[in-house]
């Protein structure tokens, strides 16, 4: 049966010029990064690709704040979470997961699926982590590893990795941080802070399409990975990947076009300057929070460290977060996120990561104002844009 001509003529809304991807990941990809993916495909065992992979690693190390090797895999961030635990844990070993949002819960779920004995330190969503509570759990039992979400994009809370790293530096447990939605948008000082494993992925502040996972391993982590008693592993075997990385290769066929895109995106970050990139993320997220507050949407995050890459807003009781998300897309082609967890209907989430500028934030607020008014919520016309403009003007 052939394809009807009307199907070939359809123009999906996501291809229209009005489509705005404003999620907390994946993010809109800069044109020059997309163009890099269209270059000729390279031999993944050839000298050209080995040079490209080595460049990606060299450009990532300052962003990670590490001298450790960086490994690349074709997968999402969740794939790297599973890979990290499979390489660090032996069957039945204990895992302590700090849970302060949806993705902390996911780390615990991955550990249980692998057969680990999982304990959790539960933190009220949106609040900061009590490092003392983590210390008390470590004193009460022996664990192989501790997991934490660096930038919990479900709540907008940022973990104090420096304090957790200090706690674990001289202990046997390995500290594993998921920085999928953080890396490239907020500071990461892996070596200085004593973070043993950082997992991340391409599709958020690193400004690339989804599909490329990465991990950086400290010497302490590499010693745990080298054990023959760890979980069964093949494709995600970090031992095999470390051996290949020493030759600027990957053990199996990598997504070569995504590596080309990553090199281009990392070049953009370094050309702007990492500190300038991090400051831009802080400035834009502060402006969005200020503008949203002026429209009556308060910041859900109560943690002392708030995310510069995602803004999580409490929805007034008279409204439903899902309705706001739908109206933003239907009226303006602006794609924001709600929540697919216990916060469903109560919050909306807007990404402030990647290739963004003040105009993106002001447009978000203009669309949000119109949607709120259309849903019958009283707003002062122009209040959100005005508050954000003042915040931007006051930024250093």
Legacy VTK file of the C-alpha trace (Angstrom):
# vtk DataFile Version 3.0
C-alpha trace
ASCII
DATASET POLYDATA
POINTS 396 float
0.000 0.000 0.000
1.419 3.409 -0.976
1.579 6.590 1.087
-1.247 9.027 0.435
0.058 12.296 -1.127
-1.588 14.362 1.624
0.703 12.723 4.160
3.732 13.898 2.225
2.374 17.445 2.055
1.568 17.757 5.753
3.557 20.372 7.648
3.819 19.338 11.299
3.617 22.173 13.751
7.118 21.393 15.018
8.476 22.339 11.585
6.746 25.702 11.583
8.677 28.864 12.309
6.521 29.457 15.401
7.693 26.310 17.198
9.711 27.195 20.328
11.306 24.387 22.325
11.495 25.749 25.891
11.647 22.521 27.858
14.188 21.770 30.588
15.682 19.450 27.982
15.962 18.587 25.236
16.763 22.120 24.162
16.837 23.973 20.880
20.056 23.238 18.981
22.021 26.150 17.438
22.158 26.187 13.651
25.923 25.757 13.517
25.662 22.669 15.740
22.983 21.187 13.469
25.166 21.964 10.469
28.040 20.064 12.050
25.880 16.947 12.069
25.399 17.218 8.305
29.112 16.887 7.559
30.320 13.641 5.941
30.193 10.646 8.257
33.650 9.683 9.491
35.241 6.277 9.930
34.848 5.674 13.651
38.209 3.866 13.672
39.959 6.423 11.495
42.392 9.173 12.397
39.862 11.963 11.721
37.316 10.657 14.199
39.933 9.812 16.806
41.080 13.439 16.632
37.480 14.619 16.956
36.810 12.414 19.980
40.029 13.581 21.636
38.970 17.182 21.038
35.570 16.548 22.622
37.239 15.100 25.705
39.742 17.971 25.952
36.966 20.574 25.670
34.767 18.801 28.230
37.379 18.476 30.948
37.368 22.188 31.939
33.558 22.158 31.976
33.601 19.100 34.223
36.461 20.543 36.264
38.500 17.372 35.970
41.654 15.730 34.706
39.866 12.363 34.688
39.160 10.412 31.505
35.785 11.081 29.857
33.917 8.172 28.265
31.236 8.467 25.561
28.276 6.174 24.854
25.306 6.191 22.539
22.463 6.577 25.069
20.450 9.032 27.141
21.215 10.264 30.633
19.249 7.401 32.168
21.479 4.986 30.270
24.489 6.551 31.940
22.839 6.288 35.362
22.357 2.550 34.824
25.839 2.142 33.360
27.440 3.836 36.360
25.700 1.588 38.871
26.310 -1.579 36.848
30.028 -0.826 36.809
30.361 0.229 40.441
28.156 -2.281 42.269
28.468 -6.002 42.823
25.212 -7.960 43.191
23.656 -7.335 46.597
25.908 -4.421 47.560
24.276 -1.508 49.303
23.500 1.765 47.563
22.454 4.998 49.255
20.381 7.327 47.071
19.742 10.937 48.030
16.226 11.631 46.772
15.134 15.234 46.402
12.990 14.902 43.300
11.894 12.698 40.418
15.355 11.882 39.133
16.659 10.941 42.552
13.778 8.471 42.639
14.883 7.220 39.224
18.424 6.538 40.449
16.969 4.458 43.285
14.714 2.591 40.843
17.678 1.798 38.604
19.611 0.459 41.587
16.727 -1.804 42.614
16.311 -3.067 39.052
19.990 -4.075 39.050
19.603 -6.000 42.280
21.310 -3.591 44.656
20.187 -3.187 48.254
18.921 0.398 48.020
18.402 2.788 50.922
17.289 6.400 50.480
17.700 9.726 52.203
14.413 11.466 51.483
14.424 15.249 51.137
11.230 17.319 50.800
10.936 18.211 47.128
12.219 21.684 46.412
14.341 21.896 49.555
18.082 21.587 50.070
19.862 18.374 51.037
20.731 17.834 54.709
24.324 16.629 54.497
24.184 15.707 58.180
21.372 13.255 57.465
23.502 11.651 54.742
26.425 11.377 57.184
24.213 9.687 59.765
23.112 7.052 57.253
26.712 6.384 56.224
27.665 5.874 59.858
24.824 3.405 60.341
25.623 1.013 57.464
28.231 0.162 54.839
27.557 1.277 51.270
29.416 0.915 47.993
28.141 4.178 46.497
26.060 7.284 47.144
24.014 8.841 44.340
22.720 12.378 44.056
21.159 14.556 41.383
23.286 17.657 40.904
20.526 19.713 39.291
17.103 18.240 40.090
15.128 19.542 37.117
11.812 18.343 38.570
12.087 20.810 41.455
14.765 23.360 40.516
16.950 22.451 43.506
20.732 22.171 43.192
22.690 19.785 45.426
25.660 21.039 47.420
28.185 18.719 45.799
31.106 20.381 47.525
29.749 19.443 50.960
28.831 15.919 49.899
32.245 15.447 48.322
33.981 16.636 51.480
31.919 14.145 53.487
32.856 11.225 51.238
36.411 12.106 50.209
38.108 9.965 52.855
35.407 7.290 53.039
35.229 4.100 50.938
31.914 4.995 49.314
31.952 6.366 45.760
30.027 9.614 45.152
28.003 9.492 41.928
26.409 12.693 40.610
23.890 12.955 37.788
24.519 16.315 36.115
22.455 15.698 32.981
20.568 18.979 33.316
23.391 20.833 34.999
26.650 20.341 33.121
27.465 23.395 31.029
24.878 25.550 32.794
26.079 25.596 36.389
29.491 25.085 37.965
30.965 21.601 38.155
34.331 21.164 39.880
34.597 17.417 39.953
38.175 17.075 41.158
38.080 19.989 43.604
34.790 18.834 45.158
35.682 15.139 45.297
32.916 13.873 43.029
33.968 10.404 41.898
31.551 9.880 39.018
29.743 12.494 36.943
27.200 11.284 34.396
25.667 13.602 31.838
24.218 13.739 28.334
24.196 15.864 25.220
20.704 17.305 25.008
20.533 20.002 27.644
23.006 22.796 28.438
25.505 21.172 26.055
23.213 22.298 23.200
23.116 19.062 21.174
20.352 16.631 20.188
19.663 13.673 22.485
21.623 10.461 22.102
25.145 10.947 23.477
25.893 10.014 27.080
29.126 10.741 28.908
30.784 9.869 32.187
33.915 10.968 34.016
35.547 8.682 36.573
37.947 9.454 39.412
40.775 7.105 40.369
38.671 5.912 43.314
35.798 5.125 40.945
38.092 3.412 38.446
39.315 1.102 41.184
35.728 0.068 41.932
35.008 -0.390 38.220
38.024 -2.699 37.811
36.591 -5.335 40.160
35.646 -8.610 38.515
32.776 -8.958 40.998
30.736 -6.052 39.594
27.424 -6.484 37.792
27.283 -8.255 34.408
28.186 -5.730 31.697
29.187 -5.715 28.067
28.225 -2.689 25.964
28.411 -0.432 29.022
31.582 -2.007 30.423
33.652 0.938 31.630
36.797 -1.237 31.698
36.494 -1.820 27.982
35.656 1.856 27.413
38.666 3.055 29.414
40.977 0.866 27.365
39.489 2.261 24.152
39.618 5.845 25.423
43.373 5.536 25.899
43.536 5.226 22.095
40.943 8.018 21.529
38.362 5.427 20.510
35.157 3.899 21.795
34.745 0.135 22.174
31.712 0.028 19.852
30.327 2.219 17.087
29.517 5.650 18.553
27.010 8.220 17.252
29.671 9.981 15.199
27.415 12.833 14.029
26.574 13.673 17.637
30.255 13.786 18.543
30.772 16.264 15.687
27.866 18.316 17.030
29.283 18.206 20.557
32.674 19.476 19.416
30.949 22.407 17.707
28.797 23.169 20.757
31.744 22.952 23.136
33.656 25.293 20.856
30.823 27.808 21.217
30.947 27.512 25.021
34.692 28.073 25.136
34.505 30.965 22.657
31.972 32.735 24.886
33.979 31.767 27.969
32.775 29.255 30.547
32.343 31.832 33.305
30.363 34.048 30.932
28.158 31.094 29.963
27.462 30.262 33.608
26.726 33.921 34.386
24.338 34.108 31.417
22.394 31.128 32.710
22.091 32.732 36.162
21.016 36.066 34.713
18.347 34.580 32.464
16.890 32.284 35.127
16.755 35.168 37.630
14.937 37.303 35.059
12.403 34.575 34.332
11.737 34.081 38.030
11.277 37.814 38.533
8.920 38.137 35.581
6.907 35.081 36.582
6.508 36.382 40.143
5.097 39.612 38.723
2.503 37.497 36.903
1.552 35.673 40.103
3.592 32.489 39.622
5.925 31.998 42.565
9.159 30.017 42.571
8.549 26.435 43.715
12.200 25.968 44.700
13.050 26.627 48.329
16.584 25.209 48.344
19.428 27.641 49.079
20.969 26.693 45.708
18.445 27.271 42.910
18.893 25.959 39.412
20.117 28.350 36.724
19.031 25.911 33.991
15.352 25.347 34.825
12.738 27.492 36.514
10.005 25.589 38.358
6.926 27.700 39.075
4.051 26.999 41.457
0.676 27.165 39.763
-2.049 29.121 41.621
-4.773 26.867 43.079
-7.338 28.243 40.620
-5.336 26.948 37.657
-4.028 23.623 36.379
-0.449 23.320 35.210
-1.401 21.018 32.375
-3.815 23.596 31.004
-1.065 26.222 30.967
1.305 23.861 29.146
-1.327 23.037 26.511
-2.304 26.652 25.969
1.304 27.778 25.604
1.716 25.286 22.767
-1.657 25.732 21.107
-1.607 29.535 21.174
2.075 30.240 20.659
3.915 27.056 19.684
5.926 27.452 22.896
6.704 24.056 24.430
7.188 24.129 28.200
6.850 21.289 30.709
4.505 20.388 33.489
5.199 17.512 35.866
4.771 13.773 35.424
5.041 12.941 39.105
3.530 13.933 42.453
3.649 17.597 41.367
1.383 17.034 38.334
-0.867 20.034 37.822
0.864 22.006 40.559
3.943 23.289 38.727
5.162 24.296 35.300
8.816 24.114 34.258
10.659 26.262 31.728
14.204 25.600 30.588
16.814 28.331 30.850
19.660 26.237 29.478
21.655 26.224 26.302
21.663 28.715 23.448
19.431 31.435 24.946
19.366 35.184 25.308
17.190 37.859 26.957
14.770 37.882 24.025
13.854 34.263 24.701
12.945 35.045 28.307
10.900 38.112 27.420
9.027 36.133 24.779
8.303 33.383 27.312
6.798 35.944 29.673
4.733 37.617 26.963
3.271 34.246 25.966
2.738 33.252 29.589
0.907 36.501 30.344
-1.446 36.004 27.408
-2.125 32.394 28.344
-2.855 33.218 31.979
-5.238 35.972 30.944
-6.928 33.619 28.476
-7.454 31.092 31.278
-9.186 33.762 33.361
-6.334 34.469 35.756
-5.921 38.178 36.538
-2.589 39.582 35.392
-1.308 43.121 35.027
-0.518 43.631 31.333
3.226 43.988 30.783
4.123 43.306 34.432
6.130 40.168 33.713
8.176 41.670 30.897
8.805 44.814 32.929
10.030 42.887 35.981
12.287 40.705 33.872
13.684 43.766 32.097
14.567 45.328 35.439
16.244 42.090 36.536
18.275 41.919 33.351
19.334 45.567 33.695
20.503 44.960 37.269
22.582 41.879 36.408
26.373 42.240 36.762
LINES 1 397
396 0 1 2 3 4 5 6 7 8 9 10 11 12 13 14 15 16 17 18 19 20 21 22 23 24 25 26 27 28 29 30 31 32 33 34 35 36 37 38 39 40 41 42 43 44 45 46 47 48 49 50 51 52 53 54 55 56 57 58 59 60 61 62 63 64 65 66 67 68 69 70 71 72 73 74 75 76 77 78 79 80 81 82 83 84 85 86 87 88 89 90 91 92 93 94 95 96 97 98 99 100 101 102 103 104 105 106 107 108 109 110 111 112 113 114 115 116 117 118 119 120 121 122 123 124 125 126 127 128 129 130 131 132 133 134 135 136 137 138 139 140 141 142 143 144 145 146 147 148 149 150 151 152 153 154 155 156 157 158 159 160 161 162 163 164 165 166 167 168 169 170 171 172 173 174 175 176 177 178 179 180 181 182 183 184 185 186 187 188 189 190 191 192 193 194 195 196 197 198 199 200 201 202 203 204 205 206 207 208 209 210 211 212 213 214 215 216 217 218 219 220 221 222 223 224 225 226 227 228 229 230 231 232 233 234 235 236 237 238 239 240 241 242 243 244 245 246 247 248 249 250 251 252 253 254 255 256 257 258 259 260 261 262 263 264 265 266 267 268 269 270 271 272 273 274 275 276 277 278 279 280 281 282 283 284 285 286 287 288 289 290 291 292 293 294 295 296 297 298 299 300 301 302 303 304 305 306 307 308 309 310 311 312 313 314 315 316 317 318 319 320 321 322 323 324 325 326 327 328 329 330 331 332 333 334 335 336 337 338 339 340 341 342 343 344 345 346 347 348 349 350 351 352 353 354 355 356 357 358 359 360 361 362 363 364 365 366 367 368 369 370 371 372 373 374 375 376 377 378 379 380 381 382 383 384 385 386 387 388 389 390 391 392 393 394 395
